[in-house]
Every structure is written in structure tokens, then in C-alpha cells.
Amino acid sequence: MKEKEILEMQRLIDEGVRRAQSRLWQRAGAARQSLVVCRDGKILEMVPEAEQCIADSYSGDPLARRKQR
């Protein structure tokens, strides 16, 4: 494979992963469920809001948001 083909394939794979994450995030938000993820070696519980997108979701304390419900 040529370098250009490899880069294009990697771009398509990355795009597919982002879409899958987005759908999972939206479903969890609609069902009012939390997601448990490992980030930088730490286990985090994330509580998505139905209106938020993934980029907005990684800030703040997820446990504090859950207690507010």
C-alpha cells in the first residue's frame, strides 16, 4: 500500500470510531445513564446530558453532576 492509501484508511477508521462514540454518548444521554471510561489511567464515570455533544462532556466533575439529579 502507498502512504497516501494508508493515511486515508486511518482517517476513515478514526471517523468511524468518532461516530460510534457520538452515538453511544447520545444514547446514554437520552436514556439518562452514565458511562464509565478509562482516561489517563483513571476510571471516570461520565454523565451525559441529552443536549450536549462529546466535546463539551469532558469538563467538570461527573460525580457532582450526578448528585444534582
N, CA, C and O of each residue as an XYZ file, in Angstrom:
276
protein
N       0.838     -1.183      0.000
C       0.000      0.000      0.000
C       0.878      1.240      0.000
O       1.971      1.257      0.566
N       0.376      2.257     -0.640
C       1.083      3.522     -0.651
C       0.782      4.289      0.627
O      -0.225      4.050      1.295
N       1.664      5.202      0.947
C       1.500      6.002      2.168
C       0.172      6.759      2.157
O      -0.496      6.860      3.187
N      -0.204      7.281      1.013
C      -1.458      8.034      0.889
C      -2.665      7.138      1.177
O      -3.611      7.569      1.837
N      -2.639      5.906      0.690
C      -3.740      4.963      0.938
C      -3.830      4.599      2.420
O      -4.925      4.474      2.968
N      -2.697      4.432      3.051
C      -2.664      4.106      4.478
C      -3.256      5.250      5.293
O      -4.057      5.022      6.199
N      -2.860      6.480      4.970
C      -3.378      7.640      5.698
C      -4.885      7.789      5.495
O      -5.604      8.131      6.434
N      -5.363      7.538      4.288
C      -6.800      7.625      4.022
C      -7.564      6.556      4.803
O      -8.623      6.840      5.363
N      -7.041      5.341      4.846
C      -7.678      4.262      5.599
C      -7.718      4.600      7.090
O      -8.729      4.362      7.750
N      -6.630      5.149      7.623
C      -6.594      5.518      9.038
C      -7.599      6.626      9.332
O      -8.248      6.619     10.378
N      -7.729      7.584      8.402
C      -8.696      8.664      8.570
C     -10.117      8.113      8.619
O     -10.925      8.550      9.439
N     -10.425      7.157      7.745
C     -11.758      6.559      7.735
C     -12.039      5.764      9.018
O     -13.153      5.789      9.540
N     -11.033      5.069      9.509
C     -11.182      4.316     10.765
C     -11.439      5.282     11.920
O     -12.341      5.058     12.728
N     -10.656      6.347     12.001
C     -10.824      7.341     13.066
C     -12.210      7.980     13.009
O     -12.843      8.195     14.042
N     -12.673      8.281     11.804
C     -14.004      8.876     11.645
C     -15.096      7.914     12.115
O     -16.060      8.336     12.754
N     -14.950      6.634     11.805
C     -15.912      5.639     12.252
C     -15.952      5.507     13.765
O     -17.024      5.366     14.355
N     -14.786      5.552     14.390
C     -14.708      5.479     15.857
C     -15.385      6.694     16.482
O     -16.126      6.554     17.455
N     -15.140      7.885     15.934
C     -15.774      9.102     16.466
C     -17.296      9.035     16.328
O     -18.021      9.447     17.234
N     -17.772      8.521     15.211
C     -19.224      8.389     15.024
C     -19.831      7.409     16.027
O     -20.899      7.666     16.583
N     -19.151      6.292     16.255
C     -19.646      5.307     17.212
C     -19.677      5.892     18.624
O     -20.633      5.668     19.366
N     -18.639      6.636     18.996
C     -18.608      7.273     20.311
C     -19.738      8.283     20.444
O     -20.379      8.375     21.491
N     -19.976      9.029     19.395
C     -21.037     10.029     19.415
C     -22.406      9.375     19.600
O     -23.222      9.849     20.390
N     -22.656      8.290     18.874
C     -23.944      7.585     19.019
C     -24.111      7.003     20.420
O     -25.195      7.075     20.999
N     -23.047      6.432     20.961
C     -23.104      5.886     22.319
C     -23.390      6.990     23.318
O     -24.200      6.813     24.228
N     -22.730      8.133     23.154
C     -22.929      9.271     24.054
C     -24.373      9.762     23.985
O     -24.982     10.043     25.017
N     -24.922      9.866     22.776
C     -26.299     10.331     22.598
C     -27.297      9.349     23.203
O     -28.261      9.765     23.844
N     -27.077      8.060     23.007
C     -27.983      7.051     23.580
C     -27.954      7.077     25.102
O     -28.996      6.972     25.748
N     -26.766      7.216     25.673
C     -26.658      7.269     27.133
C     -27.342      8.519     27.665
O     -27.989      8.471     28.712
N     -27.208      9.630     26.963
C     -27.860     10.864     27.389
C     -29.374     10.747     27.317
O     -30.079     11.188     28.224
N     -29.872     10.154     26.243
C     -31.315     10.005     26.083
C     -31.902      9.053     27.120
O     -33.032      9.240     27.569
N     -31.132      8.030     27.502
C     -31.598      7.054     28.483
C     -31.274      7.475     29.920
O     -31.585      6.759     30.871
N     -30.643      8.649     30.063
C     -30.238      9.173     31.373
C     -29.377      8.154     32.124
O     -29.602      7.879     33.303
N     -28.394      7.604     31.423
C     -27.450      6.654     32.004
C     -26.058      7.278     32.003
O     -25.804      8.252     31.295
N     -25.171      6.712     32.796
C     -23.796      7.204     32.832
C     -22.899      6.241     32.065
O     -23.255      5.084     31.840
N     -21.740      6.734     31.671
C     -20.731      5.923     31.001
C     -19.500      5.864     31.896
O     -19.137      6.862     32.520
N     -18.864      4.716     31.963
C     -17.633      4.562     32.729
C     -16.512      4.383     31.727
O     -16.549      3.475     30.896
N     -15.506      5.259     31.806
C     -14.396      5.247     30.859
C     -13.073      5.294     31.610
O     -13.012      5.711     32.767
N     -12.025      4.864     30.938
C     -10.672      4.966     31.482
C      -9.954      6.049     30.706
O      -9.809      5.946     29.488
N      -9.504      7.085     31.393
C      -8.819      8.194     30.744
C      -7.573      8.521     31.553
O      -7.651      8.786     32.753
N      -6.430      8.500     30.889
C      -5.139      8.775     31.532
C      -4.912      7.877     32.736
O      -4.370      8.318     33.749
N      -5.321      6.626     32.631
C      -5.119      5.661     33.706
C      -6.078      5.792     34.869
O      -5.900      5.120     35.886
N      -7.090      6.636     34.751
C      -8.067      6.833     35.821
C      -9.438      6.401     35.324
O      -9.783      6.616     34.162
N     -10.209      5.798     36.201
C     -11.569      5.390     35.879
C     -12.505      6.551     36.193
O     -12.513      7.063     37.313
N     -13.294      6.965     35.204
C     -14.210      8.095     35.373
C     -15.629      7.678     35.027
O     -15.853      6.930     34.075
N     -16.571      8.158     35.796
C     -17.973      7.993     35.454
C     -18.435      9.305     34.833
O     -18.325     10.369     35.443
N     -18.951      9.214     33.615
C     -19.377     10.416     32.907
C     -20.883     10.366     32.728
O     -21.440      9.345     32.324
N     -21.534     11.474     33.033
C     -22.985     11.559     32.930
C     -23.318     12.508     31.782
O     -23.222     13.724     31.946
N     -23.703     11.981     30.633
C     -24.010     12.862     29.505
C     -25.365     13.525     29.662
O     -26.301     12.941     30.210
N     -25.455     14.734     29.181
C     -26.727     15.433     29.101
C     -27.228     15.230     27.682
O     -26.427     15.192     26.748
N     -28.506     15.101     27.503
C     -29.065     14.806     26.190
C     -28.722     15.884     25.167
O     -28.599     15.576     23.982
N     -28.567     17.125     25.584
C     -28.326     18.226     24.658
C     -26.851     18.439     24.361
O     -26.518     19.135     23.401
N     -25.955     17.859     25.157
C     -24.531     18.128     24.996
C     -23.917     17.232     23.930
O     -24.434     16.158     23.623
N     -22.820     17.689     23.380
C     -22.054     16.870     22.448
C     -20.815     16.347     23.174
O     -20.566     16.729     24.318
N     -20.056     15.500     22.539
C     -18.906     14.865     23.170
C     -17.854     15.885     23.594
O     -17.263     15.743     24.665
N     -17.617     16.873     22.809
C     -16.571     17.849     23.132
C     -16.860     18.569     24.435
O     -15.929     18.886     25.176
N     -18.125     18.835     24.736
C     -18.487     19.528     25.965
C     -18.466     18.608     27.181
O     -18.460     19.090     28.314
N     -18.456     17.318     26.971
C     -18.701     16.379     28.047
C     -17.499     16.109     28.942
O     -17.670     15.592     30.046
N     -16.299     16.441     28.505
C     -15.128     16.034     29.248
C     -14.679     17.048     30.281
O     -13.609     16.890     30.868
N     -15.453     18.066     30.515
C     -15.065     19.047     31.520
C     -15.967     18.931     32.739
O     -17.116     18.503     32.626
N     -15.458     19.304     33.884
C     -16.256     19.279     35.095
C     -16.187     17.951     35.823
O     -15.552     17.002     35.362
N     -16.839     17.900     36.946
C     -16.854     16.715     37.788
C     -18.109     15.902     37.498
O     -19.207     16.358     37.814
N     -17.987     14.704     36.903
C     -19.160     13.920     36.566
C     -19.961     13.463     37.791
O     -21.183     13.328     37.723
N     -19.272     13.228     38.904
C     -19.978     12.784     40.099
C     -20.824     13.919     40.669
O     -21.920     13.681     41.177
N     -20.328     15.142     40.588
C     -21.090     16.292     41.066
C     -22.351     16.475     40.222
O     -23.414     16.792     40.755
N     -22.238     16.278     38.910
C     -23.416     16.397     38.043
C     -24.438     15.324     38.377
O     -25.641     15.581     38.331
N     -23.981     14.132     38.711
C     -24.915     13.042     39.038
C     -25.654     13.334     40.324
O     -26.839     13.018     40.433
N     -24.992     13.925     41.300
C     -25.611     14.236     42.579
C     -26.694     15.318     42.433
O     -27.620     15.392     43.240
N     -26.563     16.156     41.391
C     -27.530     17.233     41.176
C     -28.871     16.712     40.685
O     -29.876     17.408     40.831
N     -28.928     15.517     40.110
C     -30.179     14.975     39.575
C     -31.197     14.704     40.625
O     -32.297     14.246     40.315
